[in-house]
Amino acid sequence: MPRETLPFGERIDLLWKRGVRLVARAAIAFALSTAAGIGVGVMVTDNALVQILVTVLAALAFWIPLFFIVLRVDKWIARRATDHGSAAGSAPPAASSRDEDVWRRLFAAAPSESQRLAVLRRSLERSRLSLGSADLDPEAHELCILIDRRLPDLIHHELEILPPDDRHRRHKVRELVDLIEQFARHCSRTGSAGGAEAKFQAEVLRRRFETRMTEFEPPVVR
């Protein structure tokens, strides 16, 4: 399978946002370390020059440990906020009649891919159960929303706009199944220890899937 990469503009945007978050956390940690250094300097000596020297050294000594503490606290706060907002919906909801109809239509549109689709749907169901467990990071809860709501919306939309001729219909359906397979793979490996490269590749697949889903407004189905 070829290596997936983000477009250059999106890659720069992703790196920029990560950099801004890290700089903000580093600034908070530096402010806290400076305050701690001032306290240490005041307690150690009354000499002004020595106080300045002790304050600077203490601030630098506290900065890195406080930086990692700030990162952990920030992640904990984000996790608590997400857990609180999604606690009621953490368990996978029963499939609605509309979702069942969407998958049934997809199976009918791709009879040659029925076995593959069955495997993918079971994989997504297993991932949904795993991602809905407690103590996972906020990304897992966002993926639950994508599986429960946005994926059925996407399938419904793609089936509604299939071209009339058979050749192009088969091509579009195959593209849709490939996209679902990529997303299912991403869901199945989220939370596993795969290193920085694996996490980056997961982010690439996630961004591609979300971009495809935001290209349309989900139709209102009565």
N, C-alpha and C positions, 0 to 999 in steps of 0.2 A: 504493500500500500504506500503511495507517495506521501512524502512528508507534507503535512498541512501547515501553512503559514498565513498569518494575517497580512492584509494589505499594509503597505508601508505607513500610510497615514494612521490607520487604526493601531498599528504597533507602537508608533510614536505616542499616540494619545494614551494608550494603556500604560506605557512606561512613564509618561508625564504624571498621570494620576497616582501611580504608585509612588513616584518620587515626592509629589506634594504631600501625600499622607505620611511618608517617613520623615520629611522635613518638619511637618507640624508636630509629630510625636517627639522628635529630637528637640524642638524648641520648648515644648512643655517639660521634658526631662531636664533641659538645661536650666530653666527657670526654677524648678524644684531643687536641683543640685546647687544653684547659686544661693538660694535661701538657706539650704542646709549648711553650705560653706560659711555663710555669714554667721550663722548660729555657732558653728564650731570655732570660728575666729574670735567671737566675743567671749566664749567660755574659756579659751586657751590663754589669752593674754590681753593686757590693756594697752600695749604698745601699738600705735597706729600702723606703722610699717609692717610689723610682724603680723598684725591682724590681716592686712591686705594680702600678704604672702600666704598665710595659712588659709584664708578664704579662697584664694585662687586655686591652691593645691587641693583643698577639700572639694571644691566645686568640680574640678576635673576628675577627681577620684570617684565622686558620686554619680557623675554624668552617665557613664555607660551602664552601670547597674540599674539606675533609675529609668534609662531609656527602655531596657527590656521589661522592667516592671510596668511602665506605661503601656507598652504594646500588649502585655498580657491582660492588664486591666481593661484596656480598650476592647480587646477581643471578648472578654468576659461580659462587658456591658452590652456589646452588640448581640451576643448569644442570648443573654437574658431577655433583651428587648424582643428578639425574634421568637424565642420560646413563649414569651407572654402573649405575643400577638397571634401565634399560630397554635397554641396549646390545644384549643378546641378542635382544630383541623389536622392535628399531627397524624392521626390514624387515617389510613386510606379510605376514602368514602366509597360506598357501594357504587358500582358503575351504573350511570343513568341509562335510561332507554336510548337517549340521543347518542351517548358514547358507544353503546353496543351497536347502534345502527351505523355509526361512522365506521367502526371497524368492520362490520359486515359488508358495507359498501366497498371498503378498501380490498377485502378478500375477493369480492366479486369482480372488481376492476383488475385484479392481478391474480388470476387463478394459477398461473405458473409459479407464483411466488408464495403460495399459500403456506407451505411448510416453513419457509423462511420467516414469514410474517407471524406464524404461530409461535416460533421460537423467540422472536423479538418481543411479542406481547408478553409472553411469560417472563422474559428477562426484565422488562419494564415493571411488571407487577412485583417481582422479587426486589428490584431496586427501590421501588416505592415503599415497601415494607421496611427495608433496611434504612432508607433515608429518613423515614418518619420516626425512627427510634430517638430516644432522648440523648442529650449530650453530644450532638453533632453541631458543626459550625453552621452559620446562617446560610451558606451556599446550599447546604443540603435541603433546607426548608424552601429555598427559592426553587430548587429543582422539583420538589414535591408539587409546587404550584404549576410549574411547566408541564409536568406529567399529567396532573389532574385536569387542568383547564386548557392551557395553550396548545398542547399537542392535539387533542381532539378538534379544537378550532382550526388548526392548521390543516389537518387531514380533510376536514369538511370543506374548507375553502379550496384546497387543491383539487379535490374531486369535482367541485362545482365548476371549475374553469378549465377542465380537460378539453383539449381540442377535439373536433368532431372526427377527424380522420384517424384510422387505427394506428398508423405508424407513429404519429406524434403522440397519440394517447399512450401507447406502450412506453415511449421514451420518457414522458412526463411521470408516469406511474413508477417507472424504474428509478427515476431521480428521487421521487418521494420516498420510496422504500429505502434507498441508499442513505438518505438523510435521517430517516428514523433509525436505521442501523447505527449510524455514527453517534446519534444521541444516546441510544441504548448502551453503546459501549462506554460512552462518557459517564453515564449514570452508574454503570456497574463498577467502574474503577474509582469513582469519587469516594474519598475517605480511606482508600488504600495507600500504603506508603510506596510511592513510585518515584520519589526524588523530584528535584526541581524541573528537569526536562519533561517528565510525565505530567507534572502539574501545568506546565506551560502548554503542552499539547492539549490537555483537557480544556484549558481556557480558550484555545483556538477553536475547538469544536463547539464549545458552549457559545462563544460569540457568533459563530456562523449560524447556529441553530436559532439563537435569539434574533439575529438580524433578519433571517428568513421569516420569522413569525411576526415581526413588527412591520413588515412590508404591506400589511393589509389590516383593515379593521375587521375583527370577527363579525360575521353576519349574525343578525338577530334571527333565531329560529323559534318559531312558535309551535 
